[in-house]
Amino acid sequence: MLRQVFESFRFAWQALRSNLLRTTLSLLGVTVGIFAIIAVFTLVDSLERNIRTSLSFIGDKVIYVQKWPWNFDGEYQWWKYFQRPEPNMNEYRFLSAKLENAQAVAAMDFKGRQTVKQGNNSMTSLIQGITFEYNLISDVPVAQGRYFTQQEIDVARNVAIIGSDVAQNLFPGIDPVGKSFKINGLNYVVIGIQEAKGESLLNFGGNPDIKCLIPLGAFAKMYHSVNPSIDIVAKGYDTDEGLLELESEIRGLMRTRRGLRPLQADNFAMNRPEAAAQAISGIFAVLTIAGWVIGGFSILIGGFGIANIMFVSVKERTNIIGIQKSLGAKNYVILFQFLFEAVLLSLVGGLAGILLVYLLSFMQLGSLDLQLSAGNIALGLGVSSVIGVLSGIIPAFSAARMDPVIAIRSK
């Protein structure tokens, strides 16, 4: 039986090779359809991977306590939030002391587009003041040097952890650790360099490569009063599903601290990075559906094209089918012969579409790194195989059920 199946496969391959132009025209629809579907899936996967990488730099399972809420629904009633007070250091210390459902609580503040200098070298940087537990909230991968000590944070020492771009621009060709540079006219000593992140589609919290992390106290001395406005971040436990316990506790403590009455609305916002990911995931879902719709129409047209060619092929080879059956060929051999031909034709079209996506992945799309995954390749081949079976099953059945006498006598 296996030998007969193999012979059917070989016969199908020879039939496709003997009609190259017809074969090529038949598989174009499948090629375009598989290309559309797999290209969209590859794009969505690459975007999600890029966003997950970006989110790792602002923390996982964290809640940001801020004045302004993050908005992703297109309607932002800013006038409701304008009069809210900014979170401050006293509130940070209050939450840090009182929160029981938080692994860590940190405070931070930013100052963008600041010029940092070292000798004749300078660049525009993002200055971020942080407290000691910031590395428990957010990813701070130190490639050289070390992280801050508690004492350096407490006494607001002028030390800094700089990004890879800052290191390359201010200290070309030398090791920056232990060297000093200027921020806002003040000397800071480099104690660490973050790993290079590279360009990212979404830089939540700023690109780490151009950042300078400094103690929040030192930041306040440069840019603020004694009690600066800040962002407060709390990291929840893994056992707190949805961070419901942490969110409830923060809300209760902040309302108590600010003396809000029961019927008064919150005058602070609790923001989560997951909200951004969920909002973007909604866009990805639409893109995925669009890819299936566009690709589905192309594949449908390709499937009809393959079915049409298979009916033509059956008609052309009716006499040969009659001879094969008169020589003892079973119905399933004839069935497999035409079914293999349809599946092979569809698979070749699918492989061509996947190859186009693979070539597309070498294109430079800014900070987006396209990668064709094995899962998407398997999906493309699977869809191609199904289309081939559906397109060839009826022509194959009609060929297998032919009467050998009538088939031989046909012209």
N, C-alpha and C positions, 0 to 999 in steps of 0.2 A: 504493500500500500504506500509506504514511504517513497518507494521508487517511482510510483505512478504520480504521486503528489509533486515530487521533484521534477518529473518530466513535464507536468502541467505548468510549473513555475518557469521552466526553461522555454517552453513553447510560448508562454505569455511574454517573456522578455524578448524573444526573437520577433514576435508580432509588433512590439513597440518599436524595436530598432528598425524594422522594415518600413515604418511610416513615421519618420522623425518629425516632419513638418506638422503632420496631424497631431502627433503626440505633444509637441511643444505648444501648439495652440490650445490643446485641451487642458493642459496643466496650468495655464496662465491664471485662470480664475482662482484655483486653489492656492497658487503662489501668492497672489495679491491678498487673499483672505487670511492666510496664515501669517503673512508679513504684518498685516494690520493688527491682528490679535496679539501676536507675540511681541511686536514693537511696543504696543500700549502696555502690556504686562511688564516688559523689561523697563520701560520708563517709570511706571508706578513703583516697581520694586526698588529702582535706583533712587527715586525721590524719597521713599520711606526710609531707606537705609541712610540717606544723607540727613534726613530730619532727626532720626534716632541718634545719630552721631552728634548733631547740634544740641539736642536735648540733654545729652550726657554732661554738657558743660554748665547747665543750669540746675542740674539735680534731678533725681528720680524720687518719687513719693514725697514731694515737698509741697509746702503751701507758702506762698509769698503774701505777707501782710503789707499792703500798700494803700496809697490814697486813691489811685485811679484803677478801676477794673479793666482787665483785658477784654477786648470786645472782638467777636468774630462773626456777628450776625448782620453786620452792615448798618445797624442803627445805634448810634452812640449819643446818649443824652448827657453831654458833658456838663451842662449847666447844673445838673444834680450833684456833681462831684466836685465842682470848683471850690465850694466853701468848706470842704472837708479839711480837717487838720492833717498835717503830715505825720507819719510815725516818727518817733524820736528815740533817743538812747534810753531814756527812763522807761519807756514802754518795752524796749528790747530787754532791759535788765529785769523788768517785772515778769515778762513772759519766760525768760530764761530761768528764772527762779521758781516759777509756779507751774509750768507745763509738765505734766506727768506722762503724756502720751507722745512725747517727742524724743527721738534719739539725740538730736542736736538742735540748737537754735543759734543762728548767726545773724549779724547785721552787716549791711554793705551800702556803699554809695558810689556813684559814677561821676566822672567828668570827662566828656569827650573832646576830641580835637585839641589836645594839649601838646605843646611842643616839648620834646625831651632832647637834651643835648649832652654830648660828650666831646670835648675839644671842638674840632671843626665839623663834627658830624651831628646831624639832627634829623628828626622825623616827627610826624604827627602821631600821637598815641592816645589810647584810652586809659585813663587812670581810674583804678578801682580800689577803694578803701574797704578793708574786710576785718572781721574779728577772727579770733583763733579757730573757731569751729567751722569756718567756711569750707575747709577741705573735707569735712564730713558731710557737707550739704552738696557740694559740687565737685566735679572732677578737676583736680589740679595735678596733672602728671608732670613731676619735676624731672627733667632729663639730666640736668647738672646741678650740683649744689644741694640745697635742702629747703624745707618748708620753714615758716616762721616758728619761733619759740613763743611760749606763753608770755614770757617776760618782755620780749620785743613788742608784742601787741599791747601789753599792759602799760608800758612806759612810752608808747608811740615813737619807737625808735625809727630813724630814717633809713630803713632797709627796704628792698624791693625784690620781688620775683618778676622777671621780665619775660615777654614772649620771644619766640625764636626770631621773628622779623626785627624786633627791637635790638636783640643781641647782634644780629648780622649788620644792621645799619649803624649802630653806635660803636660796636667793637669789632670791626672787620678784621678777620685773621687772628684774633687773640681771644683768650679765655676771659669772659666778662666777670666770672665769679670773684668777688673780692674787690672789684674795681668800682669806682664811683661815677655817677652821671648826675645831671641836673634836671629836676622837675620844678617848674615855676621858680627858678632861681635858687632852689635849695638842693644841696648835695644828698644823694641817696646811694647806699652801697648795695651792689647786687649780691644777693645770697643764693639765688636759684634762677634757673632758666626752664621754662615750660617746654614740653615736647611740641614739635611743629604739628599743627593741625592741618594746615593747608586751607585752600579756599573751600567754603561751604555755601550751599544754596541759601540756608537760613542760619544766620549767626545770632541766635538768641543770646542776649547778654553781651554781645560784642565778640569780635574775633580774638581768641586767646593769643594769636601770634603777634598782635600789635598792642597787647595789654601790658600795663605795669601794675602789679598787685602790691599794695602798701598797707601798713596798719591803719585801721579806721581813724585812730586818734591823730596820726600824722596827716591823714587826708583832711580831717576836720580843721586842723591848724592852718592848712593852706587855703581851704575853700569855704569854711563855715565858721559859725560861732561855736561856743562851748557845747551847745546842745543841737547838733545838726539834724536835719531831716534825713531819714534813711529808709531802706527797705529791710524788713525783718523776714527771715526765712526759717521755717521749722521743718524738720525731716521726721516723718512718721515711721512707725514700726511696720515690718512686713506683715504682721498679723492683723494690722488695722486695715481691713478691706475697704477700699474707696476713701481711706483717710477720714472716715466719718467721725470717729472718736476725737481725732486731733482737731478737725475743723470745728466741731461742737465746743471743744474745750477752749480753743483760741477765741471763738466768738464770745463765749461767756466771760472770759478774762478781759478781753478788750472792751466789752460793753461795761463791765464793772469798773475798769480803770478810767474810762472816759465818762462815767456817771450817766449813762444813757438810761432813760426810763423804759419800762416794758413795751410801751406802744411806739417808741421812737425807732426809726429805721437805723441800721448800721451806718456809721459815718466812716467806715473803712472798707477796703476790698480784700478779699482772700482769693488770690489767683493761683492757678496750677498750670504747669507746663503741659500736662496731659490735655488741657482744654485746647491748646493750640494744635496738638497732634490730632485730636478728634475732629477739629474743624477742617484740618487739611485732609484727613482721611475721608471726609465726606466728598471733597473734591476728587480724591482718587477714585472713589466708588463711581462717580459720574463718568470719569475718564475710562474706567474699566468697562462700564456698560456701553459707552460710546464705541470702544474698541470692538466689543462683541457684536454690536449692531452693524458697524461698518464692515468688519471682517466677515460677519455672518452672511450679509448680502453677497459679498464677493465669493465666499465659499459655496453659497447656494447656486450662484450662476456657474461656478466651476463644476459643482456636482452635476448639474443638468448637462453641462458640456461633456463631461466624462460619460454620463449615461447615454447621451446621444451618440457619441463615438462608439461606445460598446454595442449599441444596437446595429450601427453600420457595420462594425466588425463581425458581428454574428451573421448578418446577412451576406457579407462578402465570403465568409468561410462556411456557409451552410453545406456545400458539397463536401468539404473536408471533414466536417462534423459527422456527416453520414458515413463516410469511409471509416473514420475512427470507430464509430459505434458498431459498424458491420464487422470490424476486426476484433470486437470484444471489449471496447472501452466502456467502462461503467459510467452511469450518469454523473456520479460525484466527480469523476475525472474531468469530464467536460465542464461541470459546474466550477471546479477549482481553477480550471484553465482560464476561464473568462473572469472569474472573481479575482484571481491573482493579478490578472492584467489590469483590472480597474484599481485595485489597491496599490499596485506598484506605480501606476500612473499618478495616483493621488499622493503617494509618499514622495515621489520625485518632486512634485509641485510643492509639497510641504517643506522638503529639505531645501529647495531653492529659496522659499520664503524665509526660513530660519537662517540660511546663509546671508541673505540680505540684511537681516537684523544683526547678525554677527559683524558684518562689515560696518554697519551703522554704529556699533559700539566703539569703533576706533575714532569716530569723529569727536572733535573737541567742542563740548557744549558748555563752555564757561566752567563753573565749579562742579557741574554734574558729571559724575563718573558712571557711564552706562556699563552694566555687566549682564551678559546673557547667562542666566542660571540654568543648571541641569534640569530643574523642574519645569522651566518654560520650554526647553527643548523637548522634554518628554510630552508636555502638553501639546505642542505643535504636531509632533509625530502621531500622538494618539488621536487628535482631531482629524488629521489627514487620513489615518487608517479607517476611522469610522465613516468619513465621507466616501472613501473608496468602496467600502462594503455596501453602503446604502445606494451608491450610484451604480454598482455593478451587479447587485443581487438579482434584479429582475431580468436584465439581459442574460445573465448566467443561467437562471432557471429556464428561460425560454430556450436556450441552446441545449441544455441537458435533457429537456423533455421532447426534443424533436424525434420524429419517426425516422429511422435510418434509411428506409426505402425512399420516402418522400424527399429526404435531404439529399440523397445521392442523385436523384433525378432532377434536382433543381439546377438552374443555370445561374 
